[in-house]
């Protein structure tokens, strides 16, 4: 059995919508490079957080 990892040892990213840091999750294991939002709520609010090009 592998050793446990501390949460502080896991990779982190900054959410594109809210700007808060979030850490790696097991469910994102295969797709970590493409994860941009910390939650479904931020994904739904992404248009409000990003400025629209005019």
Protein Blocks (a to p, Z undefined) as FASTA:
>chain_A
ZZdddfklpccdddfklopacdddfklmmmmmmpmbfbfklmmmmmmmpccdZZ
